[in-house]
Amino acid sequence: MLHIVLFQPEIPQNTGSIGRMCALSGCRLHLVHPLGFEITDKHLKRAGMDYWKSLDVHHHDDWAALQRSEHAPRRYWLLTTHATHSFWDVSYEDGDGLVFGNEGHGVPDWLHEEIGADRRITIPHQNPDLRSMNLSTAAGIATYEVIRQVGFGSRPEA
């Protein structure tokens, strides 16, 4: 199973869209709090539609709580603009987790250090004057590269 980890997401529509993608692809979604919105936000529900009830979602009070969870990924890959390795150059494994920072600030420096330079990856783009793409777009691109390599994981238990 692939794990998608959103570190303190701020925009409910992005989280809803990513949740919808996770429900369709059989990925587990981890939300590391605090969130920048209420989980009942109407924009979250609109973007996630009725897929949210089919989603394998886990909430964590903070990064340490995710690390302690029995449902945590085995390995972490941090998607960031502060990386030299492309996401295409990774050999992914079942049980891996893709970590995405929030829309305004990414992840803090301490998390970059904890995950390590060898596990920081980026999605290449053509225009160096532009910083990054939308969170839900980046999550979709990276998720389906892992699925291309590893295949669809097992469906979560009800």
N, C-alpha and C positions, 0 to 999 in steps of 0.2 A: 504494500500500500504506500502511496505517496502522501506525504504530509505537507500541507501549505500552512505556514506560520505567518500571521500578520502581527507585527509588533506595534502595539498601540495605534491602530488605524484611526484616522480622523474623519474620513468622509464616508457616510453610510452607503451611498450609492456604489462606491467601489467595493466595500465589504459585501454588499448584497450581490453584486455581479460575480465576485469571486466565490461566494457561497453557492451560487447557482451553478457555476462551472464545476465546483467540487462535487456537488450532488450528482451532476451528469456524468462525471468522470470517475466517481468512486474514490475520490481523495478525502482525506480527513483534514478538516479545517481547525486550526488552533488560533484562538484570539487571546493575545497577551494584553492584559489590562494595564492601565486604564484606557478605555475607549474614548474617542472624542465625540460620542453620541450615545444615546440610549438604544439598547438592543431592540426595543420596540419601535424605533423611529420609522415613520411612514415611508421615508425614502429607502431605508434598508429593505422593508417589505416589498416595496414597488420593484426595486432592482432584483431582489431575490425571488420575487413572486411566490407562488405556492411551493417552490422547490425547497424552501427553508425547512419544512417538516421532514424532508427526505435526507437532510444533511447530517453528516457525522461531524458535529461541531463540539469542541472542548474549549471551555473558558479557563484562563489561568490568571491568578491575581497579579503575577509578575513573571519575569524570565525564570527566576529560581523555581517557582511553582511548576512551570512547564518542564524544567529539567528533572524535577522529582516525579513527574507523572509517569505512571505505568504505560500511558498511551503516547509518550513522546517519541519523536523520530530517533533512529539509530545514529544517523549522521546529519549534520547541518550544512547547507550551502547558502551563503548570504548573497543575495542579489543586490549589487550596489554599483554606483558609478565610480567608487573608489577601489577598483579591481583592475588587474592586468590580464586575467584569464577570462576567456569567453565561455559562456554557458555551453557552447557547442563542444568545448574541449574536455568535458567531464564525462567519465564513465559512471553513470548513476546506478544505484542499486535499489532493490525493493526495500522500503522502510526509510528511505532518505526523506529529508525535510528541506523545503525551499523556504527561506526566511526573507520576508519583505518588510522594510521599515515603513514608517508612516509617511504620508504624503507631504508633510511640511518639513520634516527634519531627518528622515531616514531612521537609522538606529544610532545610538550613542557610541562614542569612541570605545568605551569599555567592551561593548558587544562585538565591535570589529575585532578587537584584540582577542577576546575569548574564542571567537570562531576561528580566527587565524587567517593569515594572508593566503594560505594554500586552499582555503575553503570560501574565499570571496570571489564571486564571478559577476560578469557583466553581460548585458545584451548589447552587442555592438550597434552603433548607428553611424550614419554618414556625415552628419553635421556636428562638428565639435563645438560649435557655438551654442548648441542646445543641450541642456543638462540631462534630461531623462524623459521617459514616456509615462503615460498614465499608469497608475498602480495596477488596475484590473487588466489592462492590456499586457503589461509586463508579466503578470502572473499567468495569464493565458498562454503566452508564448513559451515561457519556461516550463510550465506544466506539461504542455503537449510535446516538448522535446524529451522530457523524462518518459512520458508514456510511449513515445516513438521508440526509445531505447529499451525500456523495461517491459512495456505492455501495460494493459489495465490491471490494476491490483484486484485483490479479492474484495467483494462487497462487504461493507461493515455489517456486523451483526446487529440485529434490531434490539 
